[in-house]
C-alpha cells in the first residue's frame, strides 16, 4: 500500500512521524511524506521515504503560514496517487481530506494532542473556535482516528460521536541505558553536581516557569532544559532576572537520534506538565518514556494518564506540577536518597522493556492491515 503522510512539522525533530513511517515501511508499505521545512539544513536519516518539503519561514505569523502550507500541500498532493492519506494533526487534516476525497481513498487522522484544548488556545476564544469548527467539519471524512492517550481518545469519541479512536502512545524505540556524561561535557558542569533534566518543547504555560523558580532550591544540582519553543526567550529572561545562571542551563533542541545520550547523562527527569488545557491534563508525554529508557527517576504530574503509568511501574513520583516548593522538596528528597534512586532506576529500565515503540507499533500496523 502507498501511504501518503501530511504534516506541518519539522521532520528533523519529529520522532513520532519517523517512528510511524519506519514501522509502516518495515511492514511492506511505501511511504510518501508532504511536510514543512523550517530549515535549509539537509534532512538526515529520512532517505527511505519519498519526501516533499515546503519551505516555511517560522518568523512569520502562523495566520499567514497555514494558508500557504495548505495551498502548497494541496498542489503537491495532486501529483501523489496514494492508497491512503495520513494527516498528522489537525493543521494537516484539510489538504489530506481533500486529497482523500478526490481520489476516493481512506483518510487517517493522527491527533498528536487534544488540539482544540491545547494551552495556547485556552485564552484565545476566536482561534479556538476556528480550529474547533474545522475539526468538526472535517472529522466526518475520517475513516480511522488515532491519538496519544486513552483520555483524549474518549474525549474525541464523545465530542464527535466517533465509534472508536485508536490509542498510539508516544513511545520511543527501545534502547538500553548507556553510560554518558554528555550534558556535563557540553555545559562544563562539575562531575559531582547532579543533573535535573527537562527535555521537550518550551510551550505556553506548560510548567517550565515553576520548575525554573523551584531550581533555586535544588541544592547544588544543575537544572538543564533541552529543547526550544515560543517561550524560550521568556524562560531565559526569568533565569537572568533571578540570577539563576549558575543553576539553570539551556541546550538547544537536538535531533531525536542524539537525545538518548543526553538523557542518560542526567540524574532525574522532570515531566511536570501543568494542566493548562485538557490537552496537557490528559497528555502522556514521550519524555516520560524517554526518561525510562535512560533509567532516570522521574518527577511526574499527578494527572490521570501519567499517574497511571507511574503507579503501574514505580519509575518515579507524582506531584502537583504547579507547586514550586513541592517540586524543590521532591527533587532534593530523591537526590538525598541513593537507595530510592536505585529503586526508581531499576523500575524505569524494567518498564522500558514494555513501554516501547516496538510493542506499540503493532497497533498502527494492524490498523493499516485492516484498511
Secondary structure, 3 states (H helix, E strand, C coil): CEEEEEECCCCCCCHHHHHHHHHHHHCCCEEEEEEEECCCCCCCCCCCCEEEEEECCCCCCHHHHHHHHHHHHHHHHCCCCCCEEEEECHHHHHHHHHHHHHHCCEEEEEECCCHHHCHHHCCCHHHHHHHHHHHHHHHHHCCEEEECCHHHHHHHHHHHCCCCEEECCCCCCCCCCCCCCHHHHHHCCCCCCCEEEEEEECCCCCCHHHHHHHHHHCCCCEEEEEEECCCHHHHHHHHHHCCCCCCEEEEECCCHHHHHHHHCCCCEEEECCCCCCHHHHCCCCHHHHHHHHCCCEEEEECCHHHHHHHHHHCCEEEECCCCHHHHHHHHHHHHCCHHHHHHHHHHHHHHHCCCCHHHHHHHHHHHHHHC
